[in-house]
Amino acid sequence: MPSSNKPLHVSLFLATCVTTFGVFLMLFGGGVDGSTEDKLWGSAMYAGVVVTILLAHELGHYFMARHHGVDSSLPYFIPVPFGFGTLGAVIRLRGKIPTRDALVDIGAGGPLAGLLIAVPMLFVGVALSNVQPSPALPDGGLMPTLSLLNFASMFGLWMKELIYGVPMPEFPQLQVFGDNLLTWLAVKLIHGEVPAGSDVMAHPVFIAAWFGLVMTMLNLLPVGQLDGGHLTHAWYGLKAEEIGHRVAAATLILALFASASWLLWFFLVTRVVGLGHPPVMQPEVPLSRGRKVVVVITWVMTALTFMPMPLSLA
């Protein structure tokens, strides 16, 4: 890697530390008890866990690439002053991948390394979170609040108010974090059955681990040159592209019925990442049995981390 790039990598890393800390402090209110010290510590814990998960993920790719002699950059972190403070991190593979086994090692190395941090932090975060009485949530109706169909319905109600003066209902404001099988299991094991009228008040470490799981889920979907796309390409070869097209199309259905955020993911994958995948240098060398086990493990983790509705409003 050219030494001239090192300041850029370090700058992006430090900027991501700042944006994750700042966004959590300003938009999420920081910590738990509301004191200034607690807000600062809570924001620092959130930023630390998020950045550690992302770093582990990208270094998993990096070291596996170097192990197989594939030239690779150090991680490029992506700081943003909104959302969760970052859009993740990426590395650039500058060399061709020699075999299907190498493709599995490089593709799976990232998410599995990230999960080695995210899953323990999830259980720590759930243990630090308290179950408290929650306000009664209004009925969200038949459609999830952030689905495209619900947005269309709200637009119709707004037009009805504009034209006929019929007041439209207030749009929900309370942010609700979605569950996957891992978060459900962690809450179940640590807090048991949450009583009706109560909810888990998420600790900053819980939120950070949750975000890490969301990023892992998105990367593991078997599309294009995402991590999951690497793995399906290693297993199925050129047939993997057809799988990717179908999964990408399925996200449009999720955007329609579950969460409009899938529309952004669809755009990024189809227009930025791409649905194709370059072949390995030796496609005739079959995938080994051990690497097939690794692929199956990642498919299991995809199922455990999958969230149709990462966020909703109530």
C-alpha positions as CSV (number, residue, x, y, z in Angstrom):
1,M,0.0,0.0,0.0
2,P,1.4,3.4,-0.9
3,S,2.5,5.3,2.3
4,S,0.8,8.4,1.0
5,N,-2.6,6.8,1.7
6,K,-1.9,6.2,5.4
7,P,-2.8,9.7,6.5
8,L,-6.1,9.4,4.7
9,H,-6.9,6.1,6.4
10,V,-6.0,7.5,9.8
11,S,-8.0,10.7,9.2
12,L,-11.1,8.8,8.1
13,F,-10.8,6.6,11.1
14,L,-10.5,9.5,13.5
15,A,-13.3,11.4,11.8
16,T,-15.6,8.3,12.2
17,C,-14.7,8.3,15.9
18,V,-15.8,11.9,16.1
19,T,-19.0,11.5,14.1
20,T,-20.2,8.4,15.9
21,F,-19.6,10.1,19.2
22,G,-21.2,13.4,18.2
23,V,-24.2,11.9,16.5
24,F,-25.0,9.7,19.4
25,L,-24.6,12.6,21.8
26,M,-26.7,15.0,19.8
27,L,-29.3,12.9,18.2
28,F,-29.7,10.0,20.7
29,G,-29.2,11.9,23.9
30,G,-26.0,10.1,25.0
31,G,-26.3,7.9,28.0
32,V,-29.0,6.5,30.3
33,D,-29.6,8.7,33.4
34,G,-29.5,12.1,31.6
35,S,-26.5,13.6,33.4
36,T,-23.8,15.3,31.4
37,E,-21.1,12.8,32.5
38,D,-23.4,9.9,31.7
39,K,-24.1,11.3,28.2
40,L,-20.4,11.7,27.5
41,W,-19.6,8.2,28.7
42,G,-22.6,6.7,26.8
43,S,-21.6,8.4,23.6
44,A,-18.0,7.2,24.0
45,M,-19.1,3.6,24.6
46,Y,-21.3,3.7,21.6
47,A,-18.6,5.1,19.4
48,G,-16.0,2.7,20.7
49,V,-18.1,-0.4,20.1
50,V,-19.2,0.7,16.6
51,V,-15.7,1.6,15.5
52,T,-14.3,-1.7,17.0
53,I,-16.9,-3.8,15.1
54,L,-16.2,-2.0,11.8
55,L,-12.4,-2.3,12.3
56,A,-12.6,-6.0,13.1
57,H,-14.8,-6.6,10.1
58,E,-12.4,-4.8,7.6
59,L,-9.3,-6.2,9.1
60,G,-10.8,-9.7,8.7
61,H,-11.0,-9.0,5.0
62,Y,-7.6,-7.3,5.0
63,F,-5.6,-10.1,6.7
64,M,-7.4,-12.9,4.7
65,A,-6.5,-11.0,1.4
66,R,-2.9,-10.7,2.4
67,H,-2.8,-14.3,3.5
68,H,-3.8,-15.3,-0.1
69,G,-1.4,-12.8,-1.7
70,V,-4.1,-10.4,-2.9
71,D,-3.1,-6.8,-2.8
72,S,-5.5,-4.9,-0.5
73,S,-5.8,-1.4,1.0
74,L,-6.2,-0.6,4.6
75,P,-9.8,0.2,5.7
76,Y,-11.5,3.4,4.4
77,F,-13.9,4.4,7.2
78,I,-17.0,6.5,6.1
79,P,-17.9,9.1,8.6
80,V,-21.3,11.0,8.3
81,P,-22.8,13.6,10.6
82,F,-26.2,12.0,10.6
83,G,-27.9,8.6,11.1
84,F,-25.6,6.5,13.2
85,G,-22.5,8.5,12.5
86,T,-21.0,6.3,9.9
87,L,-21.9,4.3,6.7
88,G,-19.4,1.6,7.6
89,A,-16.0,1.0,6.1
90,V,-14.6,-0.6,3.0
91,I,-11.3,-2.0,1.7
92,R,-10.1,-2.1,-1.9
93,L,-8.9,-5.3,-3.3
94,R,-6.4,-4.3,-5.9
95,G,-5.4,-7.8,-7.0
96,K,-7.3,-10.8,-8.5
97,I,-8.5,-13.5,-6.2
98,P,-6.9,-16.8,-7.1
99,T,-9.4,-19.5,-6.1
100,R,-12.9,-20.1,-4.7
101,D,-11.4,-21.0,-1.4
102,A,-9.6,-17.7,-1.2
103,L,-12.8,-15.9,-2.1
104,V,-14.6,-17.6,0.8
105,D,-11.8,-16.7,3.2
106,I,-11.7,-13.1,2.1
107,G,-15.5,-12.7,1.9
108,A,-16.3,-14.5,5.2
109,G,-13.3,-13.2,7.1
110,G,-14.9,-9.7,7.5
111,P,-18.4,-10.5,8.8
112,L,-17.2,-13.4,11.0
113,A,-14.5,-11.2,12.6
114,G,-17.1,-8.4,13.1
115,L,-19.5,-10.8,14.7
116,L,-16.8,-12.0,17.2
117,I,-17.1,-8.4,18.6
118,A,-20.8,-7.6,17.9
119,V,-22.4,-10.7,19.5
120,P,-20.6,-10.5,22.9
121,M,-21.2,-6.8,22.9
122,L,-24.9,-7.4,22.2
123,F,-25.2,-9.6,25.3
124,V,-23.2,-7.1,27.4
125,G,-25.4,-4.3,26.1
126,V,-28.6,-6.2,26.8
127,A,-27.4,-6.9,30.3
128,L,-26.7,-3.2,30.9
129,S,-30.1,-2.3,29.6
130,N,-33.1,-1.9,31.9
131,V,-36.7,-3.1,31.5
132,Q,-38.9,-0.2,32.3
133,P,-42.6,0.7,31.9
134,S,-43.1,2.2,28.4
135,P,-45.8,4.6,27.2
136,A,-48.7,2.9,25.5
137,L,-47.9,2.8,21.8
138,P,-50.7,3.8,19.4
139,D,-51.9,1.3,16.8
140,G,-49.7,1.6,13.8
141,G,-52.3,0.3,11.4
142,L,-51.9,-2.5,8.9
143,M,-48.8,-1.1,7.3
144,P,-45.4,-0.5,9.0
145,T,-44.9,3.2,9.5
146,L,-41.8,3.5,7.4
147,S,-43.0,1.4,4.5
148,L,-43.5,3.0,1.1
149,L,-47.2,1.9,1.2
150,N,-47.7,3.8,4.5
151,F,-45.9,6.9,3.1
152,A,-48.3,6.7,0.1
153,S,-51.2,6.5,2.5
154,M,-49.9,9.5,4.5
155,F,-49.5,11.5,1.3
156,G,-53.1,10.7,0.4
157,L,-54.3,11.9,3.9
158,W,-52.2,15.0,3.5
159,M,-53.8,15.8,0.1
160,K,-57.2,15.2,1.7
161,E,-56.4,17.7,4.4
162,L,-55.0,20.2,1.9
163,I,-58.1,20.0,-0.4
164,Y,-61.0,19.2,1.9
165,G,-59.6,20.4,5.3
166,V,-59.9,16.9,6.9
167,P,-57.3,16.8,9.6
168,M,-54.8,14.0,9.1
169,P,-53.5,11.9,12.0
170,E,-50.3,12.8,13.7
171,F,-47.3,10.9,12.3
172,P,-45.6,8.7,14.9
173,Q,-42.4,10.1,16.4
174,L,-41.1,7.4,18.8
175,Q,-38.2,5.5,17.2
176,V,-38.3,1.8,17.7
177,F,-35.3,-0.5,17.0
178,G,-36.1,-3.7,15.1
179,D,-35.3,-7.1,16.3
180,N,-33.6,-10.1,14.8
181,L,-33.3,-13.6,16.2
182,L,-30.0,-12.7,18.0
183,T,-31.4,-9.6,19.7
184,W,-34.6,-11.5,20.6
185,L,-32.5,-14.4,22.1
186,A,-30.3,-12.0,24.1
187,V,-33.3,-10.2,25.7
188,K,-35.0,-13.6,26.3
189,L,-32.0,-15.1,28.0
190,I,-31.0,-12.1,30.1
191,H,-34.4,-10.4,31.0
192,G,-36.8,-13.3,30.4
193,E,-40.3,-12.4,29.3
194,V,-40.7,-8.7,29.1
195,P,-44.0,-7.8,30.9
196,A,-46.8,-6.1,28.9
197,G,-46.6,-2.4,29.1
198,S,-42.8,-2.5,29.5
199,D,-39.8,-2.4,27.1
200,V,-36.1,-2.7,27.1
201,M,-34.5,0.7,27.4
202,A,-31.5,0.2,25.2
203,H,-28.1,1.0,26.6
204,P,-25.6,2.7,24.3
205,V,-23.6,-0.6,24.0
206,F,-26.8,-2.4,23.0
207,I,-27.5,0.2,20.3
208,A,-23.9,0.0,19.0
209,A,-24.0,-3.8,18.8
210,W,-27.4,-3.6,17.1
211,F,-26.0,-1.3,14.5
212,G,-23.1,-3.7,14.0
213,L,-25.5,-6.5,13.4
214,V,-27.5,-4.4,10.9
215,M,-24.3,-3.6,8.9
216,T,-23.3,-7.3,9.0
217,M,-26.7,-8.3,7.8
218,L,-26.6,-6.0,4.8
219,N,-23.1,-7.1,3.9
220,L,-24.1,-10.8,4.1
221,L,-26.9,-10.6,1.7
222,P,-25.9,-12.6,-1.4
223,V,-25.7,-9.8,-3.9
224,G,-23.0,-8.6,-6.3
225,Q,-19.6,-7.9,-4.6
226,L,-21.0,-7.7,-1.1
227,D,-19.6,-10.2,1.3
228,G,-22.5,-12.5,0.8
229,G,-22.1,-12.1,-3.0
230,H,-18.5,-13.3,-2.7
231,L,-19.7,-16.4,-0.9
232,T,-22.5,-17.3,-3.3
233,H,-20.1,-16.7,-6.2
234,A,-17.5,-19.0,-4.7
235,W,-20.2,-21.7,-4.3
236,Y,-22.3,-21.3,-7.5
237,G,-20.0,-19.4,-9.9
238,L,-21.9,-17.5,-12.6
239,K,-25.3,-18.6,-11.3
240,A,-24.7,-16.4,-8.2
241,E,-25.5,-13.3,-10.3
242,E,-29.0,-14.6,-10.9
243,I,-29.4,-15.1,-7.2
244,G,-28.2,-11.6,-6.6
245,H,-30.8,-10.1,-9.0
246,R,-33.6,-12.0,-7.2
247,V,-32.4,-10.9,-3.7
248,A,-32.1,-7.3,-4.9
249,A,-35.6,-7.5,-6.4
250,A,-36.9,-8.9,-3.1
251,T,-35.6,-5.8,-1.3
252,L,-37.9,-3.7,-3.3
253,I,-40.8,-5.7,-1.9
254,L,-39.4,-5.1,1.6
255,A,-39.3,-1.4,0.8
256,L,-42.9,-1.5,-0.2
257,F,-44.2,-3.4,2.7
258,A,-41.6,-3.1,5.5
259,S,-39.2,-0.2,5.4
260,A,-38.4,2.4,2.8
261,S,-34.7,2.2,3.9
262,W,-34.4,-0.9,1.7
263,L,-34.9,1.4,-1.3
264,L,-31.6,3.2,-0.4
265,W,-29.9,-0.2,0.0
266,F,-31.2,-1.3,-3.5
267,F,-29.9,1.9,-5.1
268,L,-26.4,1.6,-3.5
269,V,-26.0,-2.0,-4.5
270,T,-27.4,-1.7,-8.0
271,R,-25.8,1.6,-8.9
272,V,-22.6,1.8,-6.7
273,V,-21.5,-1.7,-5.8
274,G,-23.0,-3.5,-8.8
275,L,-24.7,-6.8,-9.3
276,G,-21.9,-8.5,-11.2
277,H,-18.9,-10.3,-9.8
278,P,-15.4,-10.8,-11.4
279,P,-14.4,-14.5,-11.8
280,V,-11.6,-16.0,-9.7
281,M,-8.3,-16.7,-11.5
282,Q,-8.8,-20.5,-11.2
283,P,-12.5,-21.2,-11.4
284,E,-11.9,-24.8,-12.3
285,V,-10.5,-25.5,-8.8
286,P,-13.5,-26.7,-6.8
287,L,-14.6,-25.3,-3.4
288,S,-13.2,-27.4,-0.6
289,R,-15.5,-29.1,2.0
290,G,-14.1,-26.9,4.8
291,R,-14.9,-23.7,2.9
292,K,-18.5,-25.0,2.2
293,V,-18.9,-25.3,6.0
294,V,-17.8,-21.7,6.4
295,V,-20.3,-20.6,3.7
296,V,-23.1,-22.5,5.5
297,I,-22.1,-20.8,8.8
298,T,-22.4,-17.4,7.2
299,W,-25.8,-18.3,5.8
300,V,-26.9,-19.2,9.3
301,M,-25.6,-15.9,10.5
302,T,-27.5,-14.1,7.7
303,A,-30.7,-15.7,9.0
304,L,-29.9,-14.8,12.6
305,T,-29.1,-11.2,11.9
306,F,-31.8,-10.5,9.3
307,M,-34.2,-7.6,10.1
308,P,-37.0,-6.8,7.7
309,M,-37.7,-3.6,9.6
310,P,-34.4,-2.3,11.1
311,L,-36.2,0.9,12.3
312,S,-39.9,1.8,12.8
313,L,-41.9,4.6,14.4
314,A,-44.6,4.4,16.9
